[in-house]
């Protein structure tokens, strides 16, 4: 019984994380932690943007900037 409750709790927590991430993306808040995890996993030998650089790049990409697209994917 307790394992069922624990599984339900983990599922609810995961759903909450997905909902939070979706809400942040809908209002345009960038996911720096996701960027860092991606860079560490796929490009560990390349430099990583600071949070400020990442935020500025995402704002320019969303609202128009210098016309360049950052990132690899």
Phi and psi restraints in degrees (range 20) as a CNS / XPLOR table:
assign (resid 1 and name C) (resid 2 and name N)
       (resid 2 and name CA) (resid 2 and name C) 1.0 -68.9 20.0 2
assign (resid 2 and name N) (resid 2 and name CA)
       (resid 2 and name C) (resid 3 and name N) 1.0 -31.6 20.0 2
assign (resid 2 and name C) (resid 3 and name N)
       (resid 3 and name CA) (resid 3 and name C) 1.0 -68.3 20.0 2
assign (resid 3 and name N) (resid 3 and name CA)
       (resid 3 and name C) (resid 4 and name N) 1.0 -33.9 20.0 2
assign (resid 3 and name C) (resid 4 and name N)
       (resid 4 and name CA) (resid 4 and name C) 1.0 -63.8 20.0 2
assign (resid 4 and name N) (resid 4 and name CA)
       (resid 4 and name C) (resid 5 and name N) 1.0 -41.2 20.0 2
assign (resid 4 and name C) (resid 5 and name N)
       (resid 5 and name CA) (resid 5 and name C) 1.0 -66.3 20.0 2
assign (resid 5 and name N) (resid 5 and name CA)
       (resid 5 and name C) (resid 6 and name N) 1.0 -40.1 20.0 2
assign (resid 5 and name C) (resid 6 and name N)
       (resid 6 and name CA) (resid 6 and name C) 1.0 -64.4 20.0 2
assign (resid 6 and name N) (resid 6 and name CA)
       (resid 6 and name C) (resid 7 and name N) 1.0 -42.1 20.0 2
assign (resid 6 and name C) (resid 7 and name N)
       (resid 7 and name CA) (resid 7 and name C) 1.0 -62.5 20.0 2
assign (resid 7 and name N) (resid 7 and name CA)
       (resid 7 and name C) (resid 8 and name N) 1.0 -42.1 20.0 2
assign (resid 7 and name C) (resid 8 and name N)
       (resid 8 and name CA) (resid 8 and name C) 1.0 -64.2 20.0 2
assign (resid 8 and name N) (resid 8 and name CA)
       (resid 8 and name C) (resid 9 and name N) 1.0 -40.1 20.0 2
assign (resid 8 and name C) (resid 9 and name N)
       (resid 9 and name CA) (resid 9 and name C) 1.0 -64.1 20.0 2
assign (resid 9 and name N) (resid 9 and name CA)
       (resid 9 and name C) (resid 10 and name N) 1.0 -42.0 20.0 2
assign (resid 9 and name C) (resid 10 and name N)
       (resid 10 and name CA) (resid 10 and name C) 1.0 -65.0 20.0 2
assign (resid 10 and name N) (resid 10 and name CA)
       (resid 10 and name C) (resid 11 and name N) 1.0 -40.0 20.0 2
assign (resid 10 and name C) (resid 11 and name N)
       (resid 11 and name CA) (resid 11 and name C) 1.0 -63.9 20.0 2
assign (resid 11 and name N) (resid 11 and name CA)
       (resid 11 and name C) (resid 12 and name N) 1.0 -41.1 20.0 2
assign (resid 11 and name C) (resid 12 and name N)
       (resid 12 and name CA) (resid 12 and name C) 1.0 -66.0 20.0 2
assign (resid 12 and name N) (resid 12 and name CA)
       (resid 12 and name C) (resid 13 and name N) 1.0 -40.5 20.0 2
assign (resid 12 and name C) (resid 13 and name N)
       (resid 13 and name CA) (resid 13 and name C) 1.0 -63.6 20.0 2
assign (resid 13 and name N) (resid 13 and name CA)
       (resid 13 and name C) (resid 14 and name N) 1.0 -42.3 20.0 2
assign (resid 13 and name C) (resid 14 and name N)
       (resid 14 and name CA) (resid 14 and name C) 1.0 -63.4 20.0 2
assign (resid 14 and name N) (resid 14 and name CA)
       (resid 14 and name C) (resid 15 and name N) 1.0 -42.9 20.0 2
assign (resid 14 and name C) (resid 15 and name N)
       (resid 15 and name CA) (resid 15 and name C) 1.0 -61.8 20.0 2
assign (resid 15 and name N) (resid 15 and name CA)
       (resid 15 and name C) (resid 16 and name N) 1.0 -38.9 20.0 2
assign (resid 15 and name C) (resid 16 and name N)
       (resid 16 and name CA) (resid 16 and name C) 1.0 -63.7 20.0 2
assign (resid 16 and name N) (resid 16 and name CA)
       (resid 16 and name C) (resid 17 and name N) 1.0 -40.5 20.0 2
assign (resid 16 and name C) (resid 17 and name N)
       (resid 17 and name CA) (resid 17 and name C) 1.0 -64.1 20.0 2
assign (resid 17 and name N) (resid 17 and name CA)
       (resid 17 and name C) (resid 18 and name N) 1.0 -44.1 20.0 2
assign (resid 17 and name C) (resid 18 and name N)
       (resid 18 and name CA) (resid 18 and name C) 1.0 -62.5 20.0 2
assign (resid 18 and name N) (resid 18 and name CA)
       (resid 18 and name C) (resid 19 and name N) 1.0 -41.8 20.0 2
assign (resid 18 and name C) (resid 19 and name N)
       (resid 19 and name CA) (resid 19 and name C) 1.0 -63.2 20.0 2
assign (resid 19 and name N) (resid 19 and name CA)
       (resid 19 and name C) (resid 20 and name N) 1.0 -44.6 20.0 2
assign (resid 19 and name C) (resid 20 and name N)
       (resid 20 and name CA) (resid 20 and name C) 1.0 -61.3 20.0 2
assign (resid 20 and name N) (resid 20 and name CA)
       (resid 20 and name C) (resid 21 and name N) 1.0 -43.5 20.0 2
assign (resid 20 and name C) (resid 21 and name N)
       (resid 21 and name CA) (resid 21 and name C) 1.0 -63.3 20.0 2
assign (resid 21 and name N) (resid 21 and name CA)
       (resid 21 and name C) (resid 22 and name N) 1.0 -42.9 20.0 2
assign (resid 21 and name C) (resid 22 and name N)
       (resid 22 and name CA) (resid 22 and name C) 1.0 -61.8 20.0 2
assign (resid 22 and name N) (resid 22 and name CA)
       (resid 22 and name C) (resid 23 and name N) 1.0 -42.7 20.0 2
assign (resid 22 and name C) (resid 23 and name N)
       (resid 23 and name CA) (resid 23 and name C) 1.0 -63.8 20.0 2
assign (resid 23 and name N) (resid 23 and name CA)
       (resid 23 and name C) (resid 24 and name N) 1.0 -43.1 20.0 2
assign (resid 23 and name C) (resid 24 and name N)
       (resid 24 and name CA) (resid 24 and name C) 1.0 -62.7 20.0 2
assign (resid 24 and name N) (resid 24 and name CA)
       (resid 24 and name C) (resid 25 and name N) 1.0 -40.3 20.0 2
assign (resid 24 and name C) (resid 25 and name N)
       (resid 25 and name CA) (resid 25 and name C) 1.0 -67.1 20.0 2
assign (resid 25 and name N) (resid 25 and name CA)
       (resid 25 and name C) (resid 26 and name N) 1.0 -36.6 20.0 2
assign (resid 25 and name C) (resid 26 and name N)
       (resid 26 and name CA) (resid 26 and name C) 1.0 -64.4 20.0 2
assign (resid 26 and name N) (resid 26 and name CA)
       (resid 26 and name C) (resid 27 and name N) 1.0 -34.7 20.0 2
assign (resid 26 and name C) (resid 27 and name N)
       (resid 27 and name CA) (resid 27 and name C) 1.0 -94.4 20.0 2
assign (resid 27 and name N) (resid 27 and name CA)
       (resid 27 and name C) (resid 28 and name N) 1.0 1.2 20.0 2
assign (resid 27 and name C) (resid 28 and name N)
       (resid 28 and name CA) (resid 28 and name C) 1.0 90.6 20.0 2
assign (resid 28 and name N) (resid 28 and name CA)
       (resid 28 and name C) (resid 29 and name N) 1.0 15.9 20.0 2
assign (resid 28 and name C) (resid 29 and name N)
       (resid 29 and name CA) (resid 29 and name C) 1.0 -83.2 20.0 2
assign (resid 29 and name N) (resid 29 and name CA)
       (resid 29 and name C) (resid 30 and name N) 1.0 124.0 20.0 2
assign (resid 29 and name C) (resid 30 and name N)
       (resid 30 and name CA) (resid 30 and name C) 1.0 -72.0 20.0 2
assign (resid 30 and name N) (resid 30 and name CA)
       (resid 30 and name C) (resid 31 and name N) 1.0 154.7 20.0 2
assign (resid 30 and name C) (resid 31 and name N)
       (resid 31 and name CA) (resid 31 and name C) 1.0 -102.5 20.0 2
assign (resid 31 and name N) (resid 31 and name CA)
       (resid 31 and name C) (resid 32 and name N) 1.0 84.6 20.0 2
assign (resid 31 and name C) (resid 32 and name N)
       (resid 32 and name CA) (resid 32 and name C) 1.0 -64.2 20.0 2
assign (resid 32 and name N) (resid 32 and name CA)
       (resid 32 and name C) (resid 33 and name N) 1.0 -39.9 20.0 2
assign (resid 32 and name C) (resid 33 and name N)
       (resid 33 and name CA) (resid 33 and name C) 1.0 -61.0 20.0 2
assign (resid 33 and name N) (resid 33 and name CA)
       (resid 33 and name C) (resid 34 and name N) 1.0 -38.6 20.0 2
assign (resid 33 and name C) (resid 34 and name N)
       (resid 34 and name CA) (resid 34 and name C) 1.0 -66.2 20.0 2
assign (resid 34 and name N) (resid 34 and name CA)
       (resid 34 and name C) (resid 35 and name N) 1.0 -41.4 20.0 2
assign (resid 34 and name C) (resid 35 and name N)
       (resid 35 and name CA) (resid 35 and name C) 1.0 -60.1 20.0 2
assign (resid 35 and name N) (resid 35 and name CA)
       (resid 35 and name C) (resid 36 and name N) 1.0 -46.9 20.0 2
assign (resid 35 and name C) (resid 36 and name N)
       (resid 36 and name CA) (resid 36 and name C) 1.0 -61.4 20.0 2
assign (resid 36 and name N) (resid 36 and name CA)
       (resid 36 and name C) (resid 37 and name N) 1.0 -46.1 20.0 2
assign (resid 36 and name C) (resid 37 and name N)
       (resid 37 and name CA) (resid 37 and name C) 1.0 -60.9 20.0 2
assign (resid 37 and name N) (resid 37 and name CA)
       (resid 37 and name C) (resid 38 and name N) 1.0 -41.6 20.0 2
assign (resid 37 and name C) (resid 38 and name N)
       (resid 38 and name CA) (resid 38 and name C) 1.0 -63.2 20.0 2
assign (resid 38 and name N) (resid 38 and name CA)
       (resid 38 and name C) (resid 39 and name N) 1.0 -46.6 20.0 2
assign (resid 38 and name C) (resid 39 and name N)
       (resid 39 and name CA) (resid 39 and name C) 1.0 -63.7 20.0 2
assign (resid 39 and name N) (resid 39 and name CA)
       (resid 39 and name C) (resid 40 and name N) 1.0 -42.6 20.0 2
assign (resid 39 and name C) (resid 40 and name N)
       (resid 40 and name CA) (resid 40 and name C) 1.0 -64.8 20.0 2
assign (resid 40 and name N) (resid 40 and name CA)
       (resid 40 and name C) (resid 41 and name N) 1.0 -35.9 20.0 2
assign (resid 40 and name C) (resid 41 and name N)
       (resid 41 and name CA) (resid 41 and name C) 1.0 -78.7 20.0 2
assign (resid 41 and name N) (resid 41 and name CA)
       (resid 41 and name C) (resid 42 and name N) 1.0 -36.6 20.0 2
assign (resid 41 and name C) (resid 42 and name N)
       (resid 42 and name CA) (resid 42 and name C) 1.0 -111.9 20.0 2
assign (resid 42 and name N) (resid 42 and name CA)
       (resid 42 and name C) (resid 43 and name N) 1.0 -21.1 20.0 2
assign (resid 42 and name C) (resid 43 and name N)
       (resid 43 and name CA) (resid 43 and name C) 1.0 -138.1 20.0 2
assign (resid 43 and name N) (resid 43 and name CA)
       (resid 43 and name C) (resid 44 and name N) 1.0 54.5 20.0 2
assign (resid 43 and name C) (resid 44 and name N)
       (resid 44 and name CA) (resid 44 and name C) 1.0 -65.6 20.0 2
assign (resid 44 and name N) (resid 44 and name CA)
       (resid 44 and name C) (resid 45 and name N) 1.0 -20.3 20.0 2
assign (resid 44 and name C) (resid 45 and name N)
       (resid 45 and name CA) (resid 45 and name C) 1.0 -89.8 20.0 2
assign (resid 45 and name N) (resid 45 and name CA)
       (resid 45 and name C) (resid 46 and name N) 1.0 -3.4 20.0 2
assign (resid 45 and name C) (resid 46 and name N)
       (resid 46 and name CA) (resid 46 and name C) 1.0 -104.4 20.0 2
assign (resid 46 and name N) (resid 46 and name CA)
       (resid 46 and name C) (resid 47 and name N) 1.0 153.1 20.0 2
assign (resid 46 and name C) (resid 47 and name N)
       (resid 47 and name CA) (resid 47 and name C) 1.0 -65.1 20.0 2
assign (resid 47 and name N) (resid 47 and name CA)
       (resid 47 and name C) (resid 48 and name N) 1.0 152.5 20.0 2
assign (resid 47 and name C) (resid 48 and name N)
       (resid 48 and name CA) (resid 48 and name C) 1.0 -115.0 20.0 2
assign (resid 48 and name N) (resid 48 and name CA)
       (resid 48 and name C) (resid 49 and name N) 1.0 141.4 20.0 2
assign (resid 48 and name C) (resid 49 and name N)
       (resid 49 and name CA) (resid 49 and name C) 1.0 -69.5 20.0 2
assign (resid 49 and name N) (resid 49 and name CA)
       (resid 49 and name C) (resid 50 and name N) 1.0 147.9 20.0 2
assign (resid 49 and name C) (resid 50 and name N)
       (resid 50 and name CA) (resid 50 and name C) 1.0 -71.2 20.0 2
assign (resid 50 and name N) (resid 50 and name CA)
       (resid 50 and name C) (resid 51 and name N) 1.0 168.9 20.0 2
assign (resid 50 and name C) (resid 51 and name N)
       (resid 51 and name CA) (resid 51 and name C) 1.0 -59.0 20.0 2
assign (resid 51 and name N) (resid 51 and name CA)
       (resid 51 and name C) (resid 52 and name N) 1.0 -42.0 20.0 2
assign (resid 51 and name C) (resid 52 and name N)
       (resid 52 and name CA) (resid 52 and name C) 1.0 -63.4 20.0 2
assign (resid 52 and name N) (resid 52 and name CA)
       (resid 52 and name C) (resid 53 and name N) 1.0 -43.8 20.0 2
assign (resid 52 and name C) (resid 53 and name N)
       (resid 53 and name CA) (resid 53 and name C) 1.0 -63.8 20.0 2
assign (resid 53 and name N) (resid 53 and name CA)
       (resid 53 and name C) (resid 54 and name N) 1.0 -43.4 20.0 2
assign (resid 53 and name C) (resid 54 and name N)
       (resid 54 and name CA) (resid 54 and name C) 1.0 -61.0 20.0 2
assign (resid 54 and name N) (resid 54 and name CA)
       (resid 54 and name C) (resid 55 and name N) 1.0 -47.0 20.0 2
assign (resid 54 and name C) (resid 55 and name N)
       (resid 55 and name CA) (resid 55 and name C) 1.0 -61.2 20.0 2
assign (resid 55 and name N) (resid 55 and name CA)
       (resid 55 and name C) (resid 56 and name N) 1.0 -45.5 20.0 2
assign (resid 55 and name C) (resid 56 and name N)
       (resid 56 and name CA) (resid 56 and name C) 1.0 -62.0 20.0 2
assign (resid 56 and name N) (resid 56 and name CA)
       (resid 56 and name C) (resid 57 and name N) 1.0 -43.4 20.0 2
assign (resid 56 and name C) (resid 57 and name N)
       (resid 57 and name CA) (resid 57 and name C) 1.0 -64.0 20.0 2
assign (resid 57 and name N) (resid 57 and name CA)
       (resid 57 and name C) (resid 58 and name N) 1.0 -41.5 20.0 2
assign (resid 57 and name C) (resid 58 and name N)
       (resid 58 and name CA) (resid 58 and name C) 1.0 -66.6 20.0 2
assign (resid 58 and name N) (resid 58 and name CA)
       (resid 58 and name C) (resid 59 and name N) 1.0 -38.3 20.0 2
assign (resid 58 and name C) (resid 59 and name N)
       (resid 59 and name CA) (resid 59 and name C) 1.0 -65.3 20.0 2
assign (resid 59 and name N) (resid 59 and name CA)
       (resid 59 and name C) (resid 60 and name N) 1.0 -42.4 20.0 2
assign (resid 59 and name C) (resid 60 and name N)
       (resid 60 and name CA) (resid 60 and name C) 1.0 -65.4 20.0 2
assign (resid 60 and name N) (resid 60 and name CA)
       (resid 60 and name C) (resid 61 and name N) 1.0 -39.4 20.0 2
assign (resid 60 and name C) (resid 61 and name N)
       (resid 61 and name CA) (resid 61 and name C) 1.0 -66.0 20.0 2
assign (resid 61 and name N) (resid 61 and name CA)
       (resid 61 and name C) (resid 62 and name N) 1.0 -37.7 20.0 2
assign (resid 61 and name C) (resid 62 and name N)
       (resid 62 and name CA) (resid 62 and name C) 1.0 -76.1 20.0 2
assign (resid 62 and name N) (resid 62 and name CA)
       (resid 62 and name C) (resid 63 and name N) 1.0 -45.1 20.0 2
assign (resid 62 and name C) (resid 63 and name N)
       (resid 63 and name CA) (resid 63 and name C) 1.0 -105.1 20.0 2
assign (resid 63 and name N) (resid 63 and name CA)
       (resid 63 and name C) (resid 64 and name N) 1.0 4.2 20.0 2
assign (resid 63 and name C) (resid 64 and name N)
       (resid 64 and name CA) (resid 64 and name C) 1.0 90.1 20.0 2
assign (resid 64 and name N) (resid 64 and name CA)
       (resid 64 and name C) (resid 65 and name N) 1.0 128.5 20.0 2
assign (resid 64 and name C) (resid 65 and name N)
       (resid 65 and name CA) (resid 65 and name C) 1.0 -142.8 20.0 2
assign (resid 65 and name N) (resid 65 and name CA)
       (resid 65 and name C) (resid 66 and name N) 1.0 -128.5 20.0 2
assign (resid 65 and name C) (resid 66 and name N)
       (resid 66 and name CA) (resid 66 and name C) 1.0 -74.4 20.0 2
assign (resid 66 and name N) (resid 66 and name CA)
       (resid 66 and name C) (resid 67 and name N) 1.0 -2.1 20.0 2
assign (resid 66 and name C) (resid 67 and name N)
       (resid 67 and name CA) (resid 67 and name C) 1.0 85.9 20.0 2
assign (resid 67 and name N) (resid 67 and name CA)
       (resid 67 and name C) (resid 68 and name N) 1.0 5.3 20.0 2
assign (resid 67 and name C) (resid 68 and name N)
       (resid 68 and name CA) (resid 68 and name C) 1.0 -97.5 20.0 2
assign (resid 68 and name N) (resid 68 and name CA)
       (resid 68 and name C) (resid 69 and name N) 1.0 151.4 20.0 2
assign (resid 68 and name C) (resid 69 and name N)
       (resid 69 and name CA) (resid 69 and name C) 1.0 -111.0 20.0 2
assign (resid 69 and name N) (resid 69 and name CA)
       (resid 69 and name C) (resid 70 and name N) 1.0 125.7 20.0 2
assign (resid 69 and name C) (resid 70 and name N)
       (resid 70 and name CA) (resid 70 and name C) 1.0 -90.6 20.0 2
assign (resid 70 and name N) (resid 70 and name CA)
       (resid 70 and name C) (resid 71 and name N) 1.0 167.5 20.0 2
assign (resid 70 and name C) (resid 71 and name N)
       (resid 71 and name CA) (resid 71 and name C) 1.0 87.0 20.0 2
assign (resid 71 and name N) (resid 71 and name CA)
       (resid 71 and name C) (resid 72 and name N) 1.0 -179.0 20.0 2
assign (resid 71 and name C) (resid 72 and name N)
       (resid 72 and name CA) (resid 72 and name C) 1.0 -110.0 20.0 2
assign (resid 72 and name N) (resid 72 and name CA)
       (resid 72 and name C) (resid 73 and name N) 1.0 -18.8 20.0 2
